Amino acid sequence: MFARITNAFAIWLLLGVAWAWVVPGHFTWFLPHIPPGLGLIMLGMGLTLRFEDFAGALKEPVNVLIGVVAQFLIMPLLGWAVAKGLGLPGPLAVGLILVASCPGGTASNVITHLAGGNVPLSVLMTTCSTLAAVVMTPLLTSWLAGAYVPVPVGAMLLDMMMVVVLPVVVGLGLNQVMPKVVGRLAGAMPVMSVLFIVLIVGAIVADKKEAIAASAGSLLLAVFLLHAGGFGLGWLAARVLGRTDSVARTISIEVGMQNSGLGAKLATTHFSDPLTAVPSAISAVFHSLIGSVLAAWWRRR
């Protein structure tokens, strides 16, 4: 049952966003709880990991390296190029670059499974990019978005240590100390992640409904181009470098899907303009939809 709920992630997200748009009050209450919600998502990721998983990465270090490098090379530069090319207003441009500089999202593991990709590799790439993001996300955002507004690199680094690294490490430790107890909870962890992602995205959409409507045309196009380009260029890079079709699918999904919840949290915490968080909310919807369509197509093949 848990697997069926998780596999329908894109449907729940669409329903949640539609619900938040029609009845904003049902989601705005969650705005103050976005940081702990994101921490619980990261804890759930940690509970699915073991130290042995990292040892497994050493057997295919090139695949992991390609995925992580592509994540932090393709997406941030693509986000900057799209923001520049479409002439997005400052807050939306910063928000797009910020979410493009975030690590891969936990939903990528679900989409990889549906696409017939390499799920263990997806989990490892998500974990490695998440840990690398503690440094990479603030630095890339500062470099690419610094022309629009000052970027608080130090505060973002500390924030990511607390919201990302600490919960993952705690989850990993619990899995080592009490594997039987964690094993009983393992099936529910992805469902919990889906629930909190829907709540985070729904809360931001509900809170920024008017702003989204006002800039819908350029904003929707920008976010679509970002993620469509990420999926396409991620797959192309993997194939050019001689990876198998299964690995190429996995890298494509990992590059194309961002941790939009983290982007939303960083935007609301560290930038004064509320519009900065809007691209992250739209991002969660677009990458889930594009990923689900690709997964269905790849699965049929």
C-alpha positions in Angstrom: 0.0 0.0 0.0 2.8 2.4 0.9 4.5 1.8 -2.4 1.3 2.6 -4.4 0.9 5.9 -2.5 4.5 6.8 -3.1 4.4 5.9 -6.8 1.5 8.3 -7.3 3.6 11.2 -6.0 3.0 13.5 -9.0 -0.8 13.0 -8.6 -0.8 13.9 -4.9 1.3 17.0 -5.6 -1.0 18.2 -8.4 -4.1 17.6 -6.1 -2.3 19.4 -3.3 -1.4 22.4 -5.4 -5.0 22.6 -6.8 -6.4 22.4 -3.3 -4.0 25.1 -2.0 -5.0 27.4 -4.9 -8.7 27.0 -4.3 -8.6 27.0 -0.5 -5.4 28.7 0.6 -6.3 28.7 4.3 -6.0 24.9 4.4 -2.2 25.2 3.7 -0.9 28.5 4.9 -0.9 27.2 8.5 2.1 25.1 7.5 4.3 28.1 6.6 6.0 28.3 10.0 6.6 24.5 10.0 8.5 24.3 6.7 12.0 24.0 8.3 11.0 21.1 10.6 9.1 19.5 7.8 12.1 19.6 5.6 14.2 18.2 8.4 11.9 15.3 8.7 12.2 14.6 5.0 16.0 14.6 5.4 15.7 12.3 8.4 13.6 9.9 6.3 16.4 9.8 3.8 18.9 9.0 6.4 16.8 6.2 7.8 16.9 4.5 4.4 20.8 4.6 4.3 23.5 2.3 5.7 27.2 2.7 5.8 27.4 -0.2 3.4 25.6 1.9 0.8 28.5 4.3 0.8 30.9 1.4 0.4 28.8 0.3 -2.6 29.4 3.7 -4.2 33.1 2.9 -4.4 32.3 0.1 -6.9 30.9 2.7 -9.3 32.6 6.0 -8.3 32.5 7.3 -11.8 28.7 7.1 -12.1 28.3 8.9 -8.8 30.8 11.5 -9.7 29.2 12.2 -13.1 25.8 12.6 -11.5 27.0 15.0 -8.7 29.1 17.1 -11.1 26.3 17.3 -13.6 23.9 18.3 -10.8 26.0 21.3 -9.8 27.2 22.3 -13.3 24.2 21.9 -15.6 21.4 23.1 -13.4 22.9 26.3 -11.9 24.2 27.5 -15.2 21.0 26.6 -16.9 19.0 28.5 -14.2 21.2 31.6 -14.7 20.9 31.4 -18.5 17.1 31.0 -18.4 16.7 33.9 -15.9 18.9 36.1 -18.1 17.3 35.0 -21.4 13.7 35.6 -20.2 14.6 38.8 -18.3 13.0 37.6 -15.1 12.5 40.2 -12.4 15.2 40.2 -9.7 13.4 38.1 -6.9 12.2 35.5 -9.4 15.6 35.3 -11.0 17.3 34.8 -7.7 14.7 32.2 -6.7 15.2 30.3 -10.0 19.0 30.3 -9.6 18.6 29.2 -5.9 16.5 26.2 -6.7 18.7 25.3 -9.6 21.7 25.3 -7.2 20.0 22.9 -4.8 20.8 19.2 -4.7 18.7 16.4 -6.1 15.4 15.8 -4.4 14.3 12.6 -2.6 11.5 12.3 -5.1 14.1 11.4 -7.7 14.5 8.0 -6.1 10.8 7.3 -6.6 10.8 8.4 -10.2 14.0 6.4 -10.9 12.2 3.3 -9.6 9.3 4.0 -11.9 11.6 4.6 -14.9 13.4 1.3 -14.5 16.7 3.1 -13.6 19.3 2.2 -11.0 17.7 3.0 -7.6 20.7 2.4 -5.3 22.7 4.7 -7.6 20.0 7.3 -7.4 19.9 7.1 -3.6 23.7 7.5 -3.4 23.8 10.4 -5.8 21.0 12.2 -3.9 22.9 11.6 -0.7 26.2 12.8 -2.1 24.8 15.8 -3.8 22.9 16.7 -0.6 26.1 16.6 1.5 28.0 18.6 -1.2 25.2 21.1 -1.3 26.1 22.4 2.1 28.9 24.2 0.5 27.9 24.2 -3.2 24.4 25.7 -2.9 25.4 28.9 -1.1 28.5 29.4 -3.2 26.8 28.9 -6.5 23.8 31.0 -5.5 26.2 33.8 -4.4 28.2 33.6 -7.6 25.3 33.5 -10.1 22.6 35.5 -8.2 24.9 37.9 -6.4 24.4 40.5 -9.2 20.7 40.7 -8.2 20.9 40.8 -4.4 23.4 40.1 -1.7 23.5 36.4 -0.8 24.2 35.5 2.9 26.6 32.6 2.2 27.6 32.1 5.8 24.1 32.0 7.2 23.0 29.6 4.4 25.9 27.3 5.1 25.0 27.1 8.8 21.3 26.6 7.9 22.0 23.7 5.6 24.2 22.0 8.2 21.2 22.1 10.7 18.4 21.3 8.3 20.2 18.9 5.9 23.3 17.2 7.3 22.2 16.8 10.9 18.9 14.9 10.1 20.6 12.7 7.5 23.4 11.8 10.0 20.9 11.1 12.8 18.8 8.9 10.5 21.9 7.0 9.3 23.0 6.5 12.9 19.6 5.2 14.0 19.6 2.8 11.1 22.9 1.4 12.3 22.0 1.2 16.0 18.4 -0.1 15.8 18.0 -1.6 12.3 15.0 -3.7 13.2 13.0 -0.8 14.5 14.0 1.4 11.6 13.1 -1.5 9.2 9.5 -1.5 10.5 9.3 2.2 9.7 11.1 2.0 6.3 8.0 1.6 4.2 6.3 4.6 5.7 9.3 7.0 5.3 8.7 7.7 1.5 5.0 8.4 2.3 6.0 10.8 5.0 8.3 12.6 2.5 5.5 12.8 0.0 3.2 14.3 2.6 5.6 17.0 3.7 6.6 17.9 0.2 2.9 18.4 -0.7 2.4 20.5 2.4 5.5 22.6 1.8 4.7 23.3 -1.9 1.0 23.8 -1.1 1.8 26.3 1.6 4.0 28.4 -0.6 1.5 28.3 -3.5 -1.3 29.3 -1.2 0.7 32.1 0.3 2.0 33.5 -3.0 -1.1 32.9 -5.1 -1.5 36.5 -6.3 2.2 36.8 -7.2 2.1 33.5 -9.1 -0.9 34.7 -11.1 0.7 38.0 -11.8 3.9 36.6 -13.3 2.5 33.2 -14.5 3.6 33.4 -18.1 7.4 34.0 -17.8 7.6 32.2 -14.5 6.0 28.9 -15.7 8.1 29.0 -18.9 11.3 29.6 -17.0 10.8 26.7 -14.6 9.7 24.4 -17.4 12.8 25.2 -19.4 15.0 24.7 -16.4 13.8 21.2 -15.6 13.3 20.1 -19.2 16.8 21.2 -20.0 18.1 19.4 -16.8 16.5 16.1 -17.7 17.7 16.3 -21.3 21.3 17.5 -20.7 21.7 15.1 -17.8 20.8 12.1 -20.0 23.0 13.5 -22.9 26.0 14.0 -20.7 25.7 10.4 -19.3 25.4 8.9 -22.8 28.3 11.0 -24.2 30.5 9.7 -21.3 29.6 6.1 -22.2 27.2 5.2 -19.4 24.6 2.5 -19.8 21.0 3.3 -20.6 19.9 2.5 -17.0 22.6 4.7 -15.5 21.8 7.5 -18.1 18.1 7.5 -17.0 19.2 7.7 -13.4 21.5 10.6 -13.9 18.9 12.4 -16.1 16.4 12.1 -13.3 18.8 13.1 -10.6 19.9 16.2 -12.5 16.4 17.2 -13.6 14.8 16.9 -10.1 15.8 19.4 -7.4 15.2 19.5 -3.7 12.6 22.3 -4.1 11.6 22.1 -0.5 15.1 23.1 0.5 15.0 25.9 -2.1 11.8 27.2 -0.6 13.1 27.0 2.9 16.3 28.9 2.1 14.4 31.5 0.1 11.9 32.3 2.9 14.7 32.4 5.5 17.5 34.3 3.8 15.8 36.6 1.3 13.5 39.5 2.2 11.4 39.5 -0.9 8.7 36.8 -0.6 8.7 36.3 -4.4 12.0 34.5 -4.1 10.4 31.4 -2.8 7.8 31.2 -5.7 10.1 29.4 -8.3 10.8 26.6 -5.8 7.1 25.9 -5.4 6.5 25.8 -9.2 9.7 23.8 -9.5 8.3 21.0 -7.4 5.3 20.7 -9.6 7.1 20.8 -12.9 10.0 18.4 -12.1 7.5 15.9 -10.7 5.3 16.0 -13.8 8.2 15.9 -16.3 9.8 13.1 -14.3 6.6 11.1 -14.1 6.0 11.4 -17.9 9.6 10.4 -18.7 9.4 7.5 -16.3 6.2 6.2 -18.0 7.8 6.5 -21.4 11.0 4.8 -20.4 9.1 2.0 -18.6 7.2 1.2 -21.8 10.4 1.0 -23.7 
